[in-house]
Amino acid sequence: MGGTDSTRSIAGAADDDAADDVGMWVTADGHIRQELLANGRYDEARGDRRSAYTGRYTVTGSHLDYVDDAGFTATGDIRDGVLHQKHLVLYREGASL
């Protein structure tokens, strides 16, 4: 993640900080695709279901907090370039597994 441990909204982050987490993250089988947008929003597709989950997220160090547009909350952590969310493991799109 970026160079600070303080909570930040992606929209207010410096470009080099945002580059650490912004982008497309996918499960190894490609079934779940989560795009973290630079404006602090996310869009998650599951299989053929586009925008299955959408909402906002904030980052504190390497920890992410998500709030779905329907009110559902989730958390994640980026460790060694891999995004871990409870039972999901997502890799930056294009990264070798």
C-alpha positions in Angstrom: 0.0 0.0 0.0 1.0 3.6 0.0 3.5 5.4 2.1 1.1 6.3 5.1 -0.7 4.3 7.8 -3.4 6.9 8.1 -6.9 6.3 6.9 -7.4 7.7 3.4 -10.1 7.8 0.9 -8.8 6.8 -2.5 -10.2 10.0 -4.0 -7.9 12.1 -1.9 -4.8 9.9 -2.2 -1.7 10.8 -4.1 -1.4 9.0 -7.4 1.5 6.8 -6.3 -0.4 5.7 -3.2 -3.6 4.8 -5.2 -1.6 2.8 -7.7 -0.9 0.2 -5.0 -4.5 -0.8 -4.7 -6.5 0.7 -7.6 -7.2 -1.6 -10.5 -8.7 -5.0 -11.3 -8.3 -7.8 -8.8 -9.4 -11.4 -9.7 -9.7 -14.8 -8.1 -7.4 -17.5 -9.5 -10.3 -19.0 -11.5 -11.4 -15.6 -12.8 -15.0 -16.0 -11.4 -14.8 -12.9 -9.2 -13.4 -9.7 -10.6 -13.3 -6.7 -8.3 -12.3 -3.3 -9.7 -11.1 -0.8 -7.2 -11.6 2.6 -8.7 -9.5 5.7 -8.0 -12.5 7.6 -6.8 -13.0 5.3 -3.7 -15.7 3.1 -5.4 -15.5 -0.5 -6.3 -17.4 -2.7 -8.7 -17.4 -6.5 -8.3 -18.5 -9.0 -11.0 -19.3 -12.6 -10.2 -19.3 -15.0 -13.2 -21.6 -13.5 -15.8 -23.2 -11.1 -13.3 -21.7 -7.7 -13.9 -21.8 -5.2 -11.1 -23.0 -7.9 -8.6 -21.7 -5.7 -5.8 -20.9 -2.0 -5.9 -20.0 0.4 -3.2 -17.3 2.5 -1.6 -14.0 1.6 0.1 -11.4 3.2 2.2 -7.8 2.2 3.0 -5.9 2.3 6.2 -2.3 1.1 5.7 -2.8 -2.3 3.9 -6.4 -2.7 5.3 -9.5 -2.1 3.2 -13.0 -1.4 4.5 -15.9 -1.8 2.1 -19.5 -0.6 2.3 -21.8 -2.0 -0.3 -24.5 0.3 -1.8 -27.0 -2.0 0.0 -25.3 -1.5 3.3 -23.3 -4.8 3.5 -19.8 -4.3 5.0 -16.7 -6.3 4.4 -12.9 -5.9 5.0 -9.8 -7.0 3.2 -6.0 -6.8 3.6 -3.3 -6.6 1.0 -0.4 -8.9 1.9 2.6 -9.5 -0.4 0.6 -8.0 -3.3 -2.4 -10.3 -2.8 -5.8 -9.1 -1.6 -7.4 -11.3 1.1 -11.1 -10.9 1.9 -12.4 -13.4 4.5 -12.6 -16.5 2.2 -11.5 -14.8 -1.0 -8.0 -14.4 -2.4 -7.7 -12.0 -5.3 -4.7 -11.3 -7.4 -3.9 -8.1 -9.4 -5.0 -8.8 -12.9 -2.1 -9.8 -15.1 0.1 -10.9 -12.1 1.6 -14.3 -12.3 0.1 -16.7 -9.8 
